[in-house]
Structure formats: structure tokens, C-alpha cells
Amino acid sequence: MLGAIAGDVIGSVHEHAGTKSADFPLFTPRSTFTDDTVLTAAVASALLDGTDYAAALRDFGRRYPQAGYGGLFRTWLLSESPGPYGSFGNGSAMRASPVGFAMGSVEEVLAEAARSAAVTHDHPEGIKGAQATALAVYLARTGEAKELIREEISARFGYDLDRSLEAIRPAYRFYVSCQGTVPEAIIAFLESTSYEDAVRKAISLGGDADTLASIAGGIAQAHYKAIPNRIVKEVRRRVPRRIWEVVEGIGERWPGAGCACG
């Protein structure tokens, strides 16, 4: 989970910047958390407390109203009787990493990821994006090799994960859909050599940078088992205390999901 939040903070300054290189400062004075962090913490909080996903998303979203939510989600957030709105946006995927850390089997991961998505993103592609992200985290956490992760995600969800970042990058642009974001973020993880490298590669595609880095970062944390301490320190300075409490809480309940420093 912390891997997703760190990816969001690092990617925040590259949003809409069209960054096409992995060579950039990890943090700047403008690096901050966005809706990816807020809603990842909301899903984690729901898992920790056994609360309803919709209630948790509304609670955290209303605590941090200026985090950069999409228009449909903002309308949902402010509604007094919210229901799902058929979205296939990547918001369902960017908040799904805690599910991969918390669940104990493939079947549980798929079912819980669908539940976490469906309160807003009930389109089949929205469900699929959350499931693919959470399952990749689960498989990485349980020690499966990258090639097996590639094969399993491709077979289950029909994503083309045999492309290379080098081939994708030149024509890739800003996508907000699961189908235009999740496969590319997973490929960034598959080509990476470390947590930091996965985040840098995801951002270097020049798309929805914070969300690409959040998805790739969550999977990378599960695989590499630790996040460099210098990154953890910078992220902790930039996220609200309530969100950091959730990071610590999920790390205590499910070791490896929270502050695993290296």
C-alpha cells in the first residue's frame, strides 16, 4: 500500500507534463499526495475496520476535498445517496493495492477487489482493472515470478503484457481508463529492477503519471519487499497524519503493506 502512495506523491508533479524520461528528481517542493493516496487509504481503512467501501471513500474524500478527484467521482462524493456510475476509469485500480496485501487467496482477492471497485466503478472494465491490480500485488507478495504474473494477468484479463515500454512510450498519451492505464503500469513493474525503477519507468511513459506510478508502485513494493528509507521519509512528510496512521495500521495487520523500509 505504501508503495502506491509513494508512487502517487512522486508522480504528482508529472501529471499532464508528458514526461518521457526516467531521469528526473524524485521529489520537488511541489510533490504532494493526490486522490490516488486518499482513496488508497480509504480502501485500506475499510479493510482494517470492516466498514463499507462507499462509506470509507466518502469519509476520506470529504476530509481531503482538494485532492484532484475526477468530475464523476466528485459528484458521487458530494451526493447524499451515491450509487455506482458505470465508470471504467483508472480510479478503481489505483486504490486497489491494499486488497492484494490483505486477502489470503486468489479467489478472495478477485472478489474483494470487485467489491472495492463496484461502489463507484461498476463497468466491467472498471472491475477488471481493480482485480488485475490487486491480483498482481497478491501474486508478487506471495513470491510468484514476474513471468508467471505476466501470464496470469494476461490470461485472466486479456491485457497485452508482451509489449515493451520502449515500444509503448513514443505514442502513449494521457489515458484515464483502466484499459489504457493498468496494462502499461504492470509492464513498468515487469521491466523494473527495483521499487524506484518501477516508479520511474511508469512515469516515463508520459501519461497519467501519478496513477501509473501508484499502480506500478503498489505491485513493486509487494515484489521487492521494501521501499528505500529516503523515499519513505519524503513521503511521510507530505501526507496527512490520518493517512499515515492507516499506513501504519495496515502494516501492523498485514506485514509488508505498510512502512517496509530498505
C-alpha positions, 0 to 999 in steps of 0.5 A, a space after each residue: 500500500 505504501 508503495 502506491 502512495 509513494 508512487 502517487 506523491 512522486 508522480 504528482 508533479 508529472 501529471 499532464 507534463 508528458 514526461 518521457 524520461 526516467 531521469 528526473 528528481 524524485 521529489 520537488 517542493 511541489 510533490 504532494 499526495 493526490 486522490 490516488 493516496 486518499 482513496 488508497 487509504 480509504 480502501 485500506 481503512 475499510 479493510 482494517 475496520 470492516 466498514 463499507 467501501 462507499 462509506 470509507 471513500 466518502 469519509 476520506 474524500 470529504 476530509 481531503 476535498 482538494 485532492 484532484 478527484 475526477 468530475 464523476 467521482 466528485 459528484 458521487 462524493 458530494 451526493 447524499 445517496 451515491 450509487 455506482 456510475 458505470 465508470 471504467 476509469 483508472 480510479 478503481 485500480 489505483 486504490 486497489 493495492 491494499 486488497 492484494 496485501 490483505 486477502 489470503 487467496 486468489 479467489 478472495 482477492 478477485 472478489 474483494 477487489 470487485 467489491 472495492 471497485 463496484 461502489 463507484 466503478 461498476 463497468 466491467 472494465 472498471 472491475 477488471 482493472 481493480 482485480 488485475 491490480 490487486 491480483 498482481 500485488 497478491 501474486 508478487 507478495 506471495 513470491 510468484 515470478 514476474 513471468 508467471 504474473 505476466 501470464 496470469 494477468 494476461 490470461 485472466 484479463 486479456 491485457 497485452 503484457 508482451 509489449 515493451 515500454 520502449 515500444 509503448 512510450 513514443 505514442 502513449 498519451 494521457 489515458 484515464 481508463 483502466 484499459 489504457 492505464 493498468 496494462 502499461 503500469 504492470 509492464 513498468 513493474 515487469 521491466 523494473 529492477 527495483 521499487 524506484 525503477 518501477 516508479 520511474 519507468 511508469 512515469 516515463 511513459 508520459 501519461 497519467 503519471 501519478 496513477 501509473 506510478 501508484 499502480 506500478 508502485 503498489 505491485 513493486 513494493 509487494 515484489 521487492 519487499 521494501 521501499 528505500 528509507 529516503 523515499 519513505 521519509 519524503 513521503 511521510 512528510 507530505 501526507 496527512 497524519 490520518 493517512 499515515 496512521 492507516 499506513 501504519 495500521 495496515 502494516 501492523 495487520 498485514 506485514 509488508 503493506 505498510 512502512 517496509 523500509 530498505 
